[in-house]
Amino acid sequence: MVSRVIPVDAFDLVIFGGTGDLAKRKILPGLYRRFMAGQMTENSRIIGAARADLNDDSFRALVGEAIEEFVPKDRQDAKIIAQFLEKIAYVSIDATGEGGWAKLRGMMREGVVRAFYFSVAPSLFGAIAERLHLNEIADAQSRIVVEKPFGRDLASAKALNAVLAKHFTEAQIYRIDHYLGKETVQNLMAVRFANILFEPLWKAEYVDHVQITVAETVSVDGRGAYYDKSGAMRDMVQNHMMQLLCLIAMEPPYHFDPDAVRDEKLKVIRALDPVKPEHIVRGQYNAGGGEGSYIEHSEDPSSKTESYIALKVKVSNWRWQGTPFYLRTGKRLRARASEIAITFKEPPHSIFDDASGWRENVLVIRLQPNEGMELQVMIKEPGPGGMRLMQVPLDMSFAAALGDEADDVPDAYERLIMDVIRGNQTLFMRGDEVEAAWAWTDPLIQGWEARGDKPQGYDPGSSGPEDALMLMHRDGRRWREIKG
């Protein structure tokens, strides 16, 4: 299998916050990999912009260090790195003042795509957008990329959208969610809509339930005070997990077109029922394994912010009426794993006796680690012992299917940045989509705050609070094991 690399048009990409952690870990190494793959043209350029008093050479040194640290050694080529660094420039800029903007304007070229990546705090989005406009740095074809969080509630999300809309049209705004850039997430759409095999079964008549899990082993130590202002609901469910749910539950769009896809996702969000209090489980990790508890890391002894949340969600439309979606995410869990599991119903009649060992069919989409898909089906257990059934996986991991080429599959940030240059918004969230997600999320948060609900403690290295197990057990179901 040979993957095609299609070069993008020449561009000037300005990274505000170019000396920050995200730029060093993801954006700059990802751009180097796209250059190495031949996707960036010779006429493209990357401009770092930040408060730090650096020049081109010192910023290039920073970029070189980021490549050395965050790009696998077998993908580091000294000659290619040197060629890539020639495309790097820097401007020291004051996001809320006047310093550096005239210089940046002078660096812009005609005839290339202009893109501006806001890798900064959301509080600076408005100031940067305004100065790009007032200094005539951005033109009508320019694009801006904004990182989450897109507000912390509906009111702030609306205010943020309004600020950006003063200076840029919706077609110019790319709200990035790196989960949508994952290869497996996009393959989910291909599996559903490019194969007749699954789509006829993709509805309540045949699907028993859906589980979406995003488990992390890390704590919030070192950023607990920041995390405590959001919690798992705001940090993960409202954006990442909501997007995964939408891709699972959406109707087929009329065409693989940005607005057509996002129209169908919006319909799913608007079809979500309010979640009952008994269908919400929140938790905080205890101390253990040589690390402190969430309470210690949050630096707030009275914190009621959740580091874990599990929800039973219902989509009220014809396709999914009666099929529950179970969502869970948390810190300091047993393993780092993200997956979507679609569990199908039992056959209407079994010709085998109960001792044969029937188990349900499950389609598992693994997002991390080891991206891939697995369909669990029933076969006869080998041997002369009669008709005994066993469950086996039909496994398609990218590493196995692509071989050495698996290392060249772009990561989420690489793909999404290239989509920005192409002007393709399919994998980016629209303003009304963000606001609809907050409109569903806000009442849940307001509800447990009004009730004074306190999260339940859970042990590090576990699957989460005991009440989360009961959330499934009451329905006669079980969570899938969290495996790395």
C-alpha positions as CSV (number, residue, x, y, z in Angstrom):
1,M,0.0,0.0,0.0
2,V,1.4,3.3,-1.0
3,S,0.0,6.6,0.4
4,R,0.0,9.6,-1.8
5,V,1.3,12.9,-0.6
6,I,-0.4,15.8,-2.3
7,P,1.5,19.1,-1.9
8,V,-0.4,22.1,-0.7
9,D,-0.2,25.6,-2.1
10,A,2.6,27.9,-1.0
11,F,1.8,29.6,2.4
12,D,2.9,32.0,5.1
13,L,2.0,30.5,8.4
14,V,2.3,32.8,11.4
15,I,2.3,31.0,14.8
16,F,1.3,33.3,17.6
17,G,2.7,31.7,20.7
18,G,5.5,30.2,18.6
19,T,7.8,29.7,21.6
20,G,5.1,28.0,23.7
21,D,4.7,24.4,24.7
22,L,2.2,23.4,22.0
23,A,4.2,24.9,19.2
24,K,7.4,23.1,20.4
25,R,5.7,19.7,21.0
26,K,3.2,19.5,18.1
27,I,3.0,22.3,15.6
28,L,6.7,22.8,14.6
29,P,7.7,19.1,14.7
30,G,4.5,18.4,12.7
31,L,5.4,21.0,10.1
32,Y,8.9,19.5,9.8
33,R,7.4,16.1,9.1
34,R,5.2,17.5,6.4
35,F,8.2,19.2,4.8
36,M,10.1,15.9,5.0
37,A,7.2,14.2,3.3
38,G,7.2,16.7,0.4
39,Q,3.9,18.3,1.3
40,M,5.2,21.8,1.8
41,T,6.3,23.6,-1.3
42,E,9.7,25.3,-1.5
43,N,8.0,28.7,-1.5
44,S,6.3,28.2,1.9
45,R,7.4,29.9,5.1
46,I,6.8,29.7,8.9
47,I,6.9,32.7,11.1
48,G,7.1,32.4,14.9
49,A,5.5,35.3,16.8
50,A,5.8,35.8,20.5
51,R,6.8,38.3,23.2
52,A,10.3,36.8,23.6
53,D,13.1,39.0,22.3
54,L,14.6,36.5,19.7
55,N,15.9,36.9,16.2
56,D,15.6,34.5,13.3
57,D,18.7,32.5,14.2
58,S,17.8,32.1,17.9
59,F,14.2,31.0,17.0
60,R,15.6,28.5,14.4
61,A,17.8,27.1,17.2
62,L,14.6,26.6,19.3
63,V,12.8,24.9,16.4
64,G,15.8,22.6,15.9
65,E,15.7,21.6,19.5
66,A,12.0,20.9,19.3
67,I,12.6,18.6,16.3
68,E,15.4,16.8,18.1
69,E,13.2,16.2,21.2
70,F,9.8,15.5,19.6
71,V,10.5,13.8,16.3
72,P,11.6,10.1,16.3
73,K,15.3,9.8,15.7
74,D,14.8,7.7,12.5
75,R,12.9,10.6,11.0
76,Q,15.6,13.2,11.7
77,D,17.7,14.0,8.7
78,A,20.3,16.7,9.2
79,K,20.2,17.9,5.6
80,I,16.4,18.1,5.6
81,I,16.3,19.8,9.0
82,A,18.7,22.5,7.7
83,Q,16.5,23.0,4.6
84,F,13.4,23.3,6.8
85,L,15.1,25.8,9.2
86,E,15.8,28.1,6.2
87,K,12.0,28.6,5.9
88,I,11.7,29.8,9.5
89,A,11.5,33.4,10.6
90,Y,10.6,35.2,13.7
91,V,9.0,38.5,14.9
92,S,8.9,39.7,18.5
93,I,5.3,41.0,19.0
94,D,3.1,42.5,21.6
95,A,-0.3,40.8,21.3
96,T,-2.1,43.6,23.2
97,G,0.1,46.6,22.1
98,E,1.6,48.0,18.9
99,G,5.1,46.4,19.0
100,G,6.0,44.2,16.1
101,W,2.9,44.5,14.0
102,A,4.4,46.8,11.4
103,K,7.3,44.4,10.9
104,L,4.9,41.4,10.6
105,R,2.9,43.3,7.9
106,G,6.1,43.9,6.0
107,M,6.9,40.1,6.1
108,M,3.6,39.1,4.4
109,R,3.9,38.1,0.7
110,E,1.3,38.4,-2.1
111,G,0.1,35.4,-3.9
112,V,0.5,32.8,-1.1
113,V,-2.0,31.5,1.5
114,R,-1.9,33.5,4.7
115,A,-2.7,31.5,7.8
116,F,-2.5,32.6,11.5
117,Y,-2.3,30.0,14.3
118,F,-3.5,31.4,17.6
119,S,-1.6,29.1,20.0
120,V,-2.2,31.4,22.9
121,A,-4.7,31.9,25.7
122,P,-8.3,32.6,24.5
123,S,-8.1,35.9,26.3
124,L,-5.7,37.1,23.5
125,F,-7.8,35.9,20.6
126,G,-9.7,39.2,20.3
127,A,-6.6,41.4,20.6
128,I,-4.7,39.5,17.9
129,A,-7.7,39.3,15.5
130,E,-8.2,43.0,15.9
131,R,-4.6,43.9,15.2
132,L,-4.4,41.6,12.2
133,H,-7.4,43.4,10.8
134,L,-6.3,47.0,11.7
135,N,-2.8,46.6,10.4
136,E,-4.1,45.0,7.1
137,I,-2.0,41.9,7.7
138,A,-4.9,39.5,7.1
139,D,-6.8,39.7,3.8
140,A,-10.2,38.3,2.7
141,Q,-8.6,34.9,1.9
142,S,-6.6,34.6,5.2
143,R,-7.4,31.8,7.7
144,I,-7.1,31.8,11.5
145,V,-6.7,28.7,13.6
146,V,-7.9,28.9,17.2
147,E,-7.2,26.3,19.9
148,K,-9.6,25.2,22.6
149,P,-11.0,26.0,25.1
150,F,-13.8,27.7,23.1
151,G,-15.1,29.4,26.1
152,R,-16.0,27.8,29.5
153,D,-19.8,28.1,29.1
154,L,-22.4,29.2,26.5
155,A,-22.1,32.9,27.4
156,S,-18.3,33.0,27.0
157,A,-18.4,30.8,23.8
158,K,-20.9,33.3,22.3
159,A,-18.7,36.2,23.3
160,L,-15.6,34.6,21.8
161,N,-17.4,33.8,18.5
162,A,-18.7,37.4,18.4
163,V,-15.1,38.8,18.9
164,L,-13.7,36.7,16.1
165,A,-16.7,37.5,13.8
166,K,-15.9,41.2,14.0
167,H,-12.8,40.6,11.9
168,F,-13.2,37.3,10.2
169,T,-16.0,35.4,8.4
170,E,-17.0,32.0,9.6
171,A,-15.3,30.5,6.5
172,Q,-12.0,32.0,7.7
173,I,-12.2,30.6,11.2
174,Y,-10.8,27.1,12.0
175,R,-11.6,25.9,15.5
176,I,-9.2,23.0,15.9
177,D,-9.9,19.8,17.9
178,H,-7.0,17.4,17.4
179,Y,-9.2,14.4,18.0
180,L,-10.9,15.0,14.6
181,G,-7.5,14.8,12.9
182,K,-6.8,11.3,14.1
183,E,-6.6,8.8,11.2
184,T,-9.0,6.4,12.9
185,V,-11.6,9.1,13.5
186,Q,-11.7,9.9,9.8
187,N,-11.7,6.2,9.0
188,L,-14.9,5.9,11.1
189,M,-16.6,8.0,8.4
190,A,-15.1,5.9,5.7
191,V,-16.2,2.6,7.4
192,R,-19.8,4.0,7.8
193,F,-20.4,5.7,4.5
194,A,-18.1,3.9,2.0
195,N,-19.2,0.3,2.9
196,I,-22.6,-1.2,2.6
197,L,-21.7,-3.7,5.3
198,F,-22.2,-1.5,8.4
199,E,-24.6,1.4,7.6
200,P,-27.8,-0.8,7.3
201,L,-27.0,-2.0,10.9
202,W,-26.1,1.4,12.2
203,K,-29.3,2.1,14.2
204,A,-31.2,1.3,17.3
205,E,-32.8,-1.8,15.8
206,Y,-29.4,-3.6,15.7
207,V,-27.1,-1.6,18.1
208,D,-27.5,-2.5,21.8
209,H,-25.3,0.4,23.1
210,V,-22.2,2.5,22.3
211,Q,-19.3,3.1,24.7
212,I,-16.8,6.0,24.2
213,T,-13.8,5.9,26.5
214,V,-10.9,8.4,26.8
215,A,-8.7,7.2,29.7
216,E,-5.5,8.8,30.8
217,T,-2.8,7.7,33.3
218,V,-1.4,11.2,34.0
219,S,-2.4,13.3,36.9
220,V,-3.0,17.1,36.9
221,D,0.1,17.7,39.1
222,G,1.7,21.0,38.1
223,R,-1.4,22.4,36.4
224,G,-4.0,21.5,39.0
225,A,-5.0,25.1,39.7
226,Y,-5.7,25.6,36.0
227,Y,-7.5,22.3,35.5
228,D,-9.6,22.8,38.6
229,K,-11.4,25.7,36.7
230,S,-12.6,23.3,34.0
231,G,-12.7,19.6,35.1
232,A,-13.3,16.6,32.9
233,M,-16.7,17.8,31.7
234,R,-15.4,21.0,30.2
235,D,-12.0,19.7,29.3
236,M,-13.0,16.5,27.5
237,V,-16.7,15.8,27.2
238,Q,-17.9,19.1,25.8
239,N,-15.5,19.0,22.9
240,H,-13.5,15.9,22.2
241,M,-16.0,13.3,23.2
242,M,-19.0,15.3,21.9
243,Q,-17.3,15.2,18.5
244,L,-16.8,11.4,18.6
245,L,-20.4,10.9,19.6
246,C,-21.5,13.1,16.7
247,L,-19.5,11.1,14.1
248,I,-21.0,7.9,15.5
249,A,-24.6,9.1,15.6
250,M,-24.8,11.5,12.6
251,E,-26.9,10.8,9.5
252,P,-25.1,10.5,6.2
253,P,-24.4,13.9,4.8
254,Y,-25.5,14.6,1.2
255,H,-21.8,15.0,0.3
256,F,-18.4,14.9,1.9
257,D,-18.5,18.7,2.2
258,P,-17.5,20.8,5.2
259,D,-20.9,22.3,5.9
260,A,-22.8,19.2,5.0
261,V,-20.9,17.2,7.5
262,R,-21.1,19.8,10.2
263,D,-24.9,20.3,9.6
264,E,-25.4,16.6,10.5
265,K,-23.2,16.8,13.6
266,L,-25.2,19.8,14.8
267,K,-28.4,17.9,14.4
268,V,-27.0,15.2,16.8
269,I,-26.1,17.7,19.4
270,R,-29.6,19.3,19.3
271,A,-31.1,15.8,19.6
272,L,-29.3,15.0,22.9
273,D,-31.7,14.6,25.8
274,P,-30.9,16.3,29.1
275,V,-29.0,13.9,31.3
276,K,-30.7,12.8,34.5
277,P,-28.6,13.2,37.8
278,E,-28.6,9.4,38.3
279,H,-27.0,9.0,34.9
280,I,-24.0,11.2,35.9
281,V,-21.0,9.9,37.9
282,R,-18.2,12.2,38.9
283,G,-14.9,11.3,40.6
284,Q,-11.6,12.6,41.9
285,Y,-8.5,10.4,42.1
286,N,-7.1,9.5,45.5
287,A,-3.5,9.5,46.5
288,G,-1.4,6.5,45.6
289,G,1.5,5.2,43.7
290,G,3.8,7.8,45.2
291,E,1.6,10.6,43.9
292,G,-0.7,13.0,45.7
293,S,-4.5,13.1,45.4
294,Y,-6.5,15.4,43.1
295,I,-7.3,17.5,46.1
296,E,-3.6,18.0,46.8
297,H,-2.8,18.7,43.1
298,S,-5.7,21.2,42.7
299,E,-4.4,23.1,45.7
300,D,-8.0,23.5,46.9
301,P,-9.0,21.3,49.9
302,S,-12.7,21.9,49.2
303,S,-12.6,21.3,45.4
304,K,-15.7,19.7,43.9
305,T,-14.2,19.6,40.4
306,E,-14.2,16.2,38.7
307,S,-11.1,14.4,37.3
308,Y,-13.4,11.6,36.1
309,I,-16.9,11.6,34.6
310,A,-19.2,9.0,33.2
311,L,-22.5,9.7,31.5
312,K,-25.4,7.8,30.1
313,V,-26.6,9.8,27.1
314,K,-29.6,9.4,24.8
315,V,-30.0,10.7,21.3
316,S,-33.7,11.4,20.6
317,N,-34.2,10.7,17.0
318,W,-35.6,7.9,14.8
319,R,-32.2,6.3,14.3
320,W,-31.1,6.0,17.9
321,Q,-34.3,6.0,20.0
322,G,-33.7,3.5,22.9
323,T,-29.9,3.0,22.3
324,P,-27.8,4.5,25.1
325,F,-24.4,6.0,24.6
326,Y,-22.1,5.6,27.6
327,L,-19.2,8.2,27.9
328,R,-16.4,8.1,30.4
329,T,-13.1,9.9,30.7
330,G,-10.7,10.5,33.6
331,K,-7.2,11.0,34.9
332,R,-5.0,8.5,36.7
333,L,-6.8,5.5,35.3
334,R,-5.5,2.0,34.6
335,A,-4.1,2.7,31.1
336,R,-3.9,5.4,28.4
337,A,-6.5,4.4,26.0
338,S,-9.2,6.0,23.8
339,E,-11.7,3.9,22.0
340,I,-15.2,3.7,20.6
341,A,-17.1,0.4,20.9
342,I,-20.3,-0.3,19.1
343,T,-22.0,-3.3,20.6
344,F,-24.6,-5.0,18.4
345,K,-27.7,-6.8,19.7
346,E,-28.0,-10.6,20.0
347,P,-29.5,-12.4,17.0
348,P,-33.3,-12.6,17.3
349,H,-33.1,-16.4,17.7
350,S,-30.1,-18.6,18.6
351,I,-29.9,-22.1,17.2
352,F,-27.1,-22.9,19.7
353,D,-27.7,-23.9,23.3
354,D,-26.7,-21.6,26.2
355,A,-23.5,-23.7,26.9
356,S,-22.1,-22.8,23.4
357,G,-20.7,-19.6,24.7
358,W,-22.3,-16.9,22.5
359,R,-21.0,-13.3,23.0
360,E,-22.1,-10.1,21.2
361,N,-20.5,-8.7,18.1
362,V,-18.5,-5.5,18.8
363,L,-16.9,-3.0,16.5
364,V,-14.0,-1.3,18.3
365,I,-12.4,1.8,16.9
366,R,-9.1,2.4,18.7
367,L,-7.9,6.0,18.7
368,Q,-4.9,5.5,21.0
369,P,-2.6,3.7,21.4
370,N,-2.1,1.5,18.3
371,E,-4.7,3.2,16.1
372,G,-6.9,0.8,14.3
373,M,-10.2,-1.1,14.1
374,E,-11.3,-4.5,15.4
375,L,-14.5,-6.4,14.7
376,Q,-15.3,-9.1,17.3
377,V,-17.2,-12.0,15.7
378,M,-18.2,-15.5,16.8
379,I,-16.7,-18.7,15.3
380,K,-16.7,-22.4,16.3
381,E,-14.0,-23.2,18.8
382,P,-11.5,-25.6,17.0
383,G,-11.5,-29.2,18.1
384,P,-13.8,-32.2,18.4
385,G,-15.6,-31.0,21.5
386,G,-18.9,-30.2,19.8
387,M,-20.4,-26.9,18.7
388,R,-18.7,-24.5,21.2
389,L,-18.5,-20.8,20.1
390,M,-15.6,-18.4,20.7
391,Q,-15.2,-14.8,20.1
392,V,-12.3,-13.8,17.9
393,P,-11.2,-10.4,16.5
394,L,-10.9,-9.4,12.9
395,D,-8.1,-6.9,13.5
396,M,-6.9,-4.0,11.3
397,S,-4.2,-2.0,13.0
398,F,-2.5,0.7,10.9
399,A,0.9,-0.6,12.0
400,A,0.1,-4.1,10.6
401,A,-1.8,-2.9,7.5
402,L,0.7,-0.2,6.4
403,G,4.0,-1.7,7.6
404,D,6.8,0.8,7.5
405,E,4.4,3.4,6.0
406,A,2.6,3.6,9.3
407,D,5.4,5.8,10.6
408,D,4.6,8.2,7.8
409,V,0.9,8.6,8.5
410,P,0.5,12.3,9.6
411,D,-0.5,12.9,13.1
412,A,-3.6,14.9,14.0
413,Y,-1.9,18.3,14.0
414,E,0.0,17.7,10.8
415,R,-3.2,16.8,8.9
416,L,-5.3,19.6,10.4
417,I,-2.7,22.3,9.6
418,M,-2.5,21.1,6.0
419,D,-6.3,21.2,5.8
420,V,-6.2,24.8,6.9
421,I,-3.8,25.6,4.0
422,R,-6.1,23.8,1.6
423,G,-9.1,25.7,3.0
424,N,-10.9,22.5,4.0
425,Q,-13.0,23.0,7.2
426,T,-14.6,19.5,7.3
427,L,-12.6,18.5,10.4
428,F,-13.1,21.8,12.2
429,M,-15.9,23.0,14.4
430,R,-18.3,25.6,13.3
431,G,-19.5,28.4,15.7
432,D,-23.1,27.2,16.0
433,E,-21.8,23.7,16.7
434,V,-19.7,24.9,19.6
435,E,-22.6,26.9,21.0
436,A,-25.0,24.0,20.8
437,A,-22.5,21.8,22.7
438,W,-22.3,24.3,25.5
439,A,-26.1,24.8,25.5
440,W,-26.4,21.0,26.3
441,T,-23.4,21.0,28.7
442,D,-24.2,24.1,30.8
443,P,-27.4,22.7,32.5
444,L,-25.6,19.5,33.6
445,I,-22.8,21.5,35.3
446,Q,-25.3,24.0,36.8
447,G,-27.3,21.1,38.1
448,W,-24.6,19.4,40.1
449,E,-23.3,22.7,41.3
450,A,-26.8,23.6,42.6
451,R,-27.1,20.2,44.3
452,G,-23.7,20.5,45.8
453,D,-22.7,17.1,44.5
454,K,-19.3,16.0,45.6
455,P,-17.2,13.7,43.3
456,Q,-16.5,10.2,44.5
457,G,-13.0,9.2,45.2
458,Y,-11.3,6.4,43.2
459,D,-8.0,4.7,43.4
460,P,-5.2,5.5,40.9
461,G,-4.7,2.7,38.4
462,S,-8.4,1.7,38.6
463,S,-11.2,2.0,36.1
464,G,-12.8,4.8,38.1
465,P,-15.4,5.2,40.8
466,E,-17.5,2.3,41.9
467,D,-20.7,4.2,41.0
468,A,-19.6,4.3,37.4
469,L,-19.6,0.4,37.3
470,M,-23.2,0.6,38.8
471,L,-24.2,3.0,36.0
472,M,-23.7,0.1,33.6
473,H,-24.7,-2.8,35.9
474,R,-28.2,-1.3,36.4
475,D,-28.7,-1.7,32.7
476,G,-27.4,-5.2,32.6
477,R,-24.2,-4.1,30.8
478,R,-20.5,-3.8,31.7
479,W,-17.8,-1.3,30.8
480,R,-15.1,-2.7,28.5
481,E,-11.8,-3.2,30.2
482,I,-9.4,-0.3,29.9
483,K,-6.3,-1.6,28.2
484,G,-3.3,0.2,26.8
